[in-house]
Amino acid sequence: MGINEELNEIKSLLKENDKEKKEKKWKLPFGKKVSNGQKKKGYVTLVKLFINGAVEFKKVRVEDQTLIEDDVPRLSSAGYVFYFNKNPYIFLPEWNVEPFTPFSAKEDFKESITNGTNTVGMSLLLARMLKTQALQKKQISGIVKWIFLAIVILGIGYAFISGAI
């Protein structure tokens, strides 16, 4: 066998392998796709990007151009929504309150620190605020007051009937 024949044989084997390998279509995880009715109510698929490179998919509702994720309000105006196969997506890094396009991840992290939109201390601040807020004393509900009043009136009425008073 000559070199040309061996190369042709290798090429034919590679072509056969390519035909055998089928490309799988990428699909969303089960239950994360937004239906048409949910789109009308303001739901989008949130693609949350973590610092370690992991990704989490969620369905969230956008209200007043914001969404709440991890007890932190995040911006979600129309400019941040992407459409793929007629489904709305928002790509949200966990370190920023502003969503971004997937093409600017490194610059986005640096910008979030310089602009002050980074969420690193946000959860600590919220926990501190909740801890220091003045709590109101719980008031007695209306039903408990009426029951107490009825017991007192019945006791006085029984005292009159039995002749104790």
Sequence and secondary structure as in RCSB ss.txt:
>XXXX:A:sequence
MGINEELNEIKSLLKENDKEKKEKKWKLPFGKKVSNGQKKKGYVTLVKLFINGAVEFKKVRVEDQTLIEDDVPRL
SSAGYVFYFNKNPYIFLPEWNVEPFTPFSAKEDFKESITNGTNTVGMSLLLARMLKTQALQKKQISGIVKWIFLA
IVILGIGYAFISGAI
>XXXX:A:secstr
  HHHHHHHHHHHHHHHHHHS        TT S  HHHHHTTEEEEEEE TTS EEEEEEE BTTEEEETTEEEE
  GGG EEETTEEEEEEETTBSS   TT HHHHHHHHHHHT B TTHHHHHHHHHHHS        HHHHHHHHH
HHHHHHHHHHHHT  
